[in-house]
Amino acid sequence: MASKAQLRPPANRKQQMLGEDRRAQQAIDTYQNVLTAR
């Protein structure tokens, strides 16, 4: 994955970071849902 990020032009870096933020938020939401479901 690191090599792919290096090959990408800097213009796509913002988009990639946004995608990672979305993925992290999804993981947090899922974790919170599991906690509240108990």
ABEGO torsion letter per residue (X at the ends): XAAAAAABBAAAAAAAAAAAAAAAAAAAAAAAAAAAAX
